[in-house]
Amino acid sequence: MRFPNLLASLRDEKGLSIMSLAEALGMDSATYIEIELGRKKPDFGISERLEEFFGVPVDDLLLPTPRKRSLWQLMEPSILE
């Protein structure tokens, strides 16, 4: 699921309007709308607030769902020896 769709689903699950969620996150509703529509990417601070509010790790919000790789999985095996 793409980030904007996931964000909208999480908001809907909590029964929140765009305005109320933006207020709860301490941000302008116009900025939040741009993020939920996928026109703008959240900065680090907003990402942290989303993570705390929804209780979902920011990686799960922002990274593609099928296969997430940790930094350790991306390293060359020789580096880890």
C-alpha positions in Angstrom: 0.0 0.0 0.0 1.3 3.4 -0.9 2.1 5.9 1.9 -0.8 8.3 1.1 -3.3 5.5 1.0 -1.9 4.0 4.2 -2.1 7.4 5.9 -5.7 7.9 4.9 -6.6 4.4 6.1 -5.0 4.9 9.5 -6.8 8.3 9.8 -10.1 6.7 8.8 -9.6 3.8 11.3 -9.3 6.4 14.1 -12.4 8.2 12.8 -10.6 11.4 12.4 -11.1 14.2 9.9 -8.2 15.7 8.1 -8.6 18.9 10.2 -8.6 17.1 13.5 -5.6 14.9 12.7 -3.6 17.9 11.5 -4.4 19.7 14.7 -3.5 16.6 16.8 -0.1 16.5 15.0 0.4 20.2 15.5 0.5 21.1 11.8 -1.3 23.1 9.3 -4.2 21.2 7.6 -3.1 22.3 4.1 0.3 20.7 4.7 -1.3 17.5 6.0 -3.6 17.4 3.0 -0.6 17.7 0.6 1.1 14.8 2.5 -2.0 12.6 2.5 -2.5 13.2 -1.2 1.2 12.3 -1.9 2.1 15.7 -3.3 4.5 16.4 -0.4 6.7 14.1 1.6 6.7 14.4 5.4 9.9 15.8 6.9 11.6 13.9 9.8 9.7 15.7 12.5 6.3 15.0 10.9 7.3 11.4 10.3 8.1 11.0 14.0 4.8 12.6 15.0 2.9 10.2 12.7 4.8 7.2 14.2 4.0 8.3 17.7 0.3 9.1 16.9 -0.5 5.9 15.1 1.9 3.6 16.9 3.3 2.4 13.6 7.1 2.5 12.9 8.0 5.2 10.4 9.7 2.6 8.2 6.4 0.7 7.9 4.7 3.9 6.8 7.3 5.1 4.3 9.0 2.0 2.8 7.4 -0.3 0.2 5.5 -3.1 1.8 6.5 -6.3 0.0 10.1 -6.7 1.1 11.9 -4.4 3.5 15.6 -4.9 4.0 17.6 -3.9 7.0 21.0 -2.2 6.7 22.6 -5.5 7.7 21.0 -7.4 4.8 22.3 -4.8 2.4 25.9 -5.0 3.6 28.5 -7.2 1.9 29.0 -10.4 3.7 32.8 -9.8 3.9 32.1 -6.6 5.9 30.4 -8.6 8.6 33.1 -11.2 9.0 
